[in-house]
Amino acid sequence: MKTLMGYLAGLLFGLGLAVGGMTDPTRVLNFLDVFGHWDPTLMFVLGGAVATTFIGYRLVLRRSHPLFAQVFQLPTRRDLDGRLIGGAALFGVGWGLSGYCPGPAFASIAGLTAPLVAMLVAMIIGWWLARRFSRGH
Amino acid sequence: MDAAASLYGLVGGVMIGLSAVWLMATLGRIAGVSGILSGLLLDRPQGDSAWRLAFLLGLVSGPLLLMLLGGELGNVTGAPSEVIGDPVGGVGLMLIAGLLVGIGTGVGSGCTSGHGVCGLARLSPRSLVATLTFLGVAMVTVYVMRHVLGGGS
């Protein structure tokens, strides 16, 4: 049952990315290009997603536990540190160069191209490097 | 402004939100793609991998379903019948970008979904700072690539 729930969440997420235009790197970069021909589409994607999640989380988190798991696993840290900000900055450079963040990059596998394969392989290597870096600290 | 693209954007955003709410309601998890997939591929936690793999399969099958259905359900710039847009650069650029996205989301504990959607919805100060940082840096990067170097697309 957990597996089916995970699949449905991924399916809805992938549908939302595609309908919203996030699986088009050009649209993503046009949104980020605030000094060029700015495309506001992603503002609606992010706004719609945050508003829906904000309301939905409030309804869901009133319950004592999830339907198919023991506990809600929520991050508890509230402090800011250099790793958070430095990591976000590195991610921003990569996102701005490619127009891919992790969700849309994996969701685009059905339209596989050599540059997308390079993006995905490099991203996984990046995650591996980040874990090695984290263990050293 | 392209009103149809904006409307599709809003609908897509609500679907992403519903997915995040669904994952929390059923499995009690944050819908952060970098966290779910890096955990699946690198940590392979016992008893905690199957739903991650299923999430990945769902993520890939969403756009695939729209492609099979045909019609104009995608939102690719200037190509309404397409669902997935082309990459904006070659293998070299994507290797650099992918490495930065991987290291950055790994070290910074999240990406657009985990920090930008779920974190903001939880009013997490860490996610707010992370989101403003990656959005701002990405905008500067696009500015440099397009208007200073004239590189990008």
Interface residues (C-beta under 8 A of the other chain):
Chain A: K2 T3 L4 M5 G6 Y7 L8 A9 G10 L11 L12 F13 G14 L15 G16 L17 A18 V19 G20 G21 M22 T23 D24 P25 T26 R27 L29 N30 L32 D33 V34 F35 G36 D39 P40 T41 L42 M43 F44 V45 L46 G47 G48 A49 V50 A51 T52 T53 F54 G56 Y57 L59 V60 L61 R63 H65 P66 L67 F68 A69 Q70 V71 F72 Q73 L74 P75 R77 R78 D79 L80 R83 L84 I85 G86 G87 A88 A89 L90 F91 G92 V93 G94 W95 G96 L97 S98 G99 Y100 C101 P102 G103 A105 F106 A107 S108 I109 A110 G111 T113 A114 P115 L116 A118 M119 L120 V121 A122 M123 I124 I125 G126 W127 W128 L129 A130 R131 F133 S134
Chain B: M1 D2 A5 S6 L7 Y8 G9 L10 V11 G12 G13 V14 M15 I16 G17 L18 S19 A20 V21 W22 L23 M24 A25 T26 L27 G28 R29 I30 A31 V33 S34 L37 S38 L41 L42 A50 W51 R52 L53 A54 F55 L56 L57 G58 L59 V60 S61 G62 P63 L64 L65 L66 M67 L73 G74 N75 V76 T77 E82 V83 I84 G85 D86 P87 V88 G89 G90 V91 G92 L93 M94 L95 I96 A97 G98 L99 L100 V101 G102 I103 G104 T105 G106 V107 G108 S109 C111 T112 S113 H115 G116 V117 C118 G119 L120 A121 R122 S124 P125 R126 V129 A130 T131 T133 F134 L135 G136 V137 A138 M139 V140 T141 V142 Y143 M145 R146 H147 G152 S153
